[in-house]
Amino acid sequence: MAQDPEVKEKPPMYTYVGNWVMPRARWDDLEKQRASTDKILDKALSGGTLVGYGDDTTVIHTEDGSTHDNWWSSMSMAGLMKVLEDLRAAGNVTAPILANATKHWDAVYVSHYYNWHSGSRRGAYTHFSSYKLKADAPDDAVDTLSKSFVVPLMERLLADGTLVEYEVDEESIHTHAPGTFYLAYICASADGLDKVNAALGAALKASPFAGPAFGSMVDFSGHRDELDRTDAVYK
């Protein structure tokens, strides 16, 4: 059986996420507004400021979660802020439809473990998981878990076309207590969700120490999942 290549930390990739709670009656109007936003994001992508952008519609709703989000990724914080200012200047962040939101919040993440396939996808599925590290977890816990288990698994699924993109994130601007990390992956189709679950089970069986190692560092009482429909473009 071939060995997975050594996993190395990559240069930081930053992602800005704007989360919205919109009344169901305005969902179609929000989709129309996104066309205008995408023009600005596409220009930033083609110009090299961004490496990816997209938007999500929540599939599994919770009483305190968002219904929609939009996001963009850059290899610098400056790139994120430039795009935000471009959207402000064009009036996109103050568009009338957004005044209908009952809640709004933003987040900025940073990832050192990520990869993607170039191109655009519509109607993909994003699975987003949050994990809380135990208080006594080592300082390099996220690096250890990423290099030893998460990235090799994600890379195999990316290589066979199951995944469009994946990333292991931490907050760059801490709006929550430190010690939380996130795993996000985009499946090309709903079938990919089953393939990831099957691959995860097989990987844990093949590496019997992986589960206990994960459990020794992660407090699973803080674990949460999200599932979205996603339109995304990657450079």
HELIX and SHEET records of a PDB file:
HELIX    1   1 ARG A   24  ARG A   26  5                                   3    
HELIX    2   2 TRP A   27  SER A   46  1                                  20    
HELIX    3   3 MET A   77  ALA A   89  1                                  13    
HELIX    4   4 ASN A   92  THR A   94  5                                   3    
HELIX    5   5 PRO A   96  ASN A  100  5                                   5    
HELIX    6   6 ALA A  141  LEU A  145  1                                   5    
HELIX    7   7 SER A  146  VAL A  150  3                                   5    
HELIX    8   8 VAL A  151  ALA A  159  1                                   9    
HELIX    9   9 ALA A  190  ALA A  206  1                                  17    
HELIX   10  10 ALA A  210  MET A  217  1                                   8    
SHEET    1   A 9 MET A  13  VAL A  21  0                                        
SHEET    2   A 9 HIS A  68  SER A  74 -1                                        
SHEET    3   A 9 GLY A  52  THR A  58 -1                                        
SHEET    4   A 9 VAL A 218  TYR A 234 -1                                        
SHEET    5   A 9 GLY A 119  LEU A 133 -1                                        
SHEET    6   A 9 THR A 180  CYS A 187 -1                                        
SHEET    7   A 9 LEU A 163  GLU A 171 -1                                        
SHEET    8   A 9 LYS A 103  TRP A 116 -1                                        
SHEET    9   A 9 MET A  13  VAL A  21 -1                                        
END                                                                             
